[in-house]
Amino acid sequence: MTALTDRTDDRWDDGLIARSRPRPVAGTGEDADADDADQAGEAGDDALVRAVSGAGSDGGKSPAPPLSPEGQALRQRLDALRQLVGLSRTRLDGKTLAEAGRVLDEAAARRGLSPQHTVVAIAGATGSGKSTLFNSLAGVQISETGLRRPTTAAPIACSWSDGAAGLLDRLEIPGRLRRRPRETAEAEALRGMVLVDLPDLDSAVGAHRDHVDRVLALVDAVVWVVDPEKYADAVLHERYLRPLAGHAEVTLVVLNQVDRLPGEAADLVLDDLRRLLDEDGIALGEHGEPGATVLGLSALTGEGVGELREVLGQFTQERGAATRRISADVDRAAVRLRPLYVADGHPGPEIGEAAREQFEDRLAEAVGAGAAGLAAERAWRRNAGKACGTPWLRLWRWYENRRAPHTLAGLAALAAIGGRGQNAAQAPAEEEVTARQRVEQAVRAVADEAVIGLPDPWAQAVRETAVRGAEHLPEALDEIAVTLGTAEVQSGTRPPRPAWWPAAVLTQAAMTLLQIFGGLWLVGQIAGLLEPRLMPPVLLMVAGIIGGPLVEWACSIAARGPARRYGQDAERRLRQAAAGCGRARVLEPVAAELLRYREVREQYATVAAGGSRLSTTRQ
C-alpha cells in the first residue's frame, strides 16, 4: 500500500479529517492569507474529503424511474439476448455463450443499483497525470501524486452525492478508499457522478493491471488520460481503445499536460490523437454526432479542466451513460455471436419442395414402390386374363403348370429353390445393403439441402438430428414393404374387378357353349342321329372358336387402363407410406431444428438491431 493509503488509515483511525491549506498568493501577506485559509478551512471542515462508506440508507439502490425510449429498447435487447442464450444452450458450448452471459449478469447488477449515479473511471498510463486530474476535479488532494511509479496502487473513488454505496461495493472499493469532494458551486454541477481513479494500465505490478481490467468492465464511462509523450502507446491503443471502439459514446479522451507544448504543438498533437482514434475504429463526437469526446487540458495549471468538468456535468445530468454502456456491451456481444447465428449470402435455411420430393423419391425407390406397382399391375392383368380367357387356354395353362416340375425349366426352378443357400442368401443381402445405402443417401442429401445458409454449429445440429432420425428408418421401410408391397402381389389377394367383367365372362361362356353345341351337332350328324346339315354346326363352332380369342383380346385391351391405375394406386400407397415414415423420422425433426434456429435468429436480430445509437464503430 502506498504512503497515501498509510496516512489515510492513520487519519481514519484517529477520527480526523485532513484539511487542505491553500498556498499564499504572490503580492499579499502570508500571515493574512494563512489566517484566511484557516478560517476557510474551519468553515468548510465538513465539506472536505469525507468518507462516504455506507452513505445513503438504500445501500446504493433506489426505485427505478420510468424508462426512457433508449432504456426500453435496451430492455427488449436484453430480453432477446436472455432468450437467445436459453434457446442456444443445448446447441452451443458454454464457452461460446460465456460473454453473453456475463453481459446479462453485469446488466442485471447495474440496473439493480442507483440509476441516479454515473460511474466514471479515470484511466491512463504511467505519468499521464490522471491522479492530478482526479484531484483537480475533486477540488482537493485525494489521490497521491508524485514522481515515484506506480503512485496509485488501488482504485480510489470520489462521490459527489450520497447513495452510491452499492455501486462502490460492486467495484470492490473498500470504505477507506471512498472520498467526497470539496462542496463548491462547481461541485454541484457534478452531483450524481462517482469518479474512480485507477492504477496505471501499464504498471509493472500485475495486481494493478488486474484492478484496471476489472473496474473498466463495470463502470459507466471512461476518461482516458494521455500525455504528449505516450498518447500513441501501443498498450493503450491495442489492448484497451481498439477493443472498446464500440463504446465511443461513453468514452472521453483527454490530452493532459498541454502546458508543456509550445505554440500550436498542442493542436497538432490533438489532431494526431484524433487520427489514431479513428484508426482504432472509434468515432469522434464532432458536429453533433455521437461518439467519443477529445479534449486538451492541463491538470496542473487548470487549463481546460473547466471544460472537462462541464462535459462531465452534462454527461452526468443526462443519466444515460449506464444505458449506453450496457447497450455497447450488448453490441460487442452481438458482434462476437454473429458467426454463430448469421451466415452471409443466403436468405435463410429451409427444406425446399424439390428437396422434399427428391427425398421421398429416394425412399420410394429404396422401398421398391415402383416394382410393387408394376407387380400389382401385372397381377391385375393376370387375373383379368384368367377371368376372361377361353376355358381351353386356361386348361392348357393349368396343365403346363402341373407338368412344369418334369421339364428342364421346372428342374432348374427346383434347383434354385432347393439350393437357397449361399448364392440365394447373397442377393437379398445385397439388395438390403443397396436399400440401406439409398436411405442414407436420401437423408444425407436432404440434410445438406437444409443446412444451406446455416452457421456451422446449427448446421451440425441439423445433421445430427437427421442422422438420429434415420437410425431405424431402413427397418421401418422394410416393414412397410413387407406389409404393403407384398400384400399387393400375394396370390390369395384378388384385385377388384370392373363392372364389365361379368359381361365378358358371360360372353366367353357363350362362345364356349357355341363350340360345344356345334361340336355335338356335328357329332350327331356323323352318327346319323340328326339330319345332315354340315354348314350350321361348322359355323357355330367357327364362331365359338374365333369369338373366344377375340373376347379375350378385347378384354386384355380393356384391362390395360384399370390395371395401370391399380398399379399406380399400389405404388402411390407404398410411396405415401414410405414418405410418411420419412417425414415423421427425418423431415419433421429437421424442420423443428430449423424452426428453433429461426427463433434464435429472430432473437439475435432483436439483440443486434440498431445497436442503440452506438453505431460508431467503423466496421
Buried (B, 14 or more C-beta within 10 A) or exposed (E): EBEBBEEBEEBBEEEEEBBBEEEBEEEEEEEEBBEBBEEBBEEBEEBBBBBBBBBBEEBBBBEEEEBEEBBEBBBEBBBBBBBBBEBBEEBBEEEBBEBBBEBBEBBEEBBEBBBBBBBBBBBBBBBBBBBBBBBBBBBBBBBBBEEEEBBBBBBBBBBBBBBBBBBBBBBEBEBBBBBBBBBEEBBEBBBBBBBBBBBBBBBEEEEBBEBBEEBBEBBBBBBBBBBBEBBBBEEBBEBBBBEBBBBBBBBBBBBBBBBEBEEEEBEEBBEBBBEBBEEBBBBBBEEEEBBBBBBBBBBBEEBBBEEBBEBBBEBBBEBBBBBBBBBBBBBBBBBEBBEBBBBEEEEEBBBEEEBBEBBBBBBBBBBBBBBBBBBBBEBBBBBBBEBBBBBEBBEEEEEEEEEEEEEEEBEEEEEEEEEEEEEEEEEEEEEEEEBBEBBBBBBBBBBBBBBBBBBEBBBEBBBEBBBEBBEEBBEBBBEBBEEBBEBBBEEEEEBEBBEBBEEBBEBBEBBBEBBBBBBBBBEBBEEEEBEEEEEEBBEBBEBBBEBBBBBBEEBBEBBEEBBBEBBBBBBEBBBBBBBBBBBEBBBEBBBEBBEBBEEBBBBBBBBBEEBBBBBBBEE
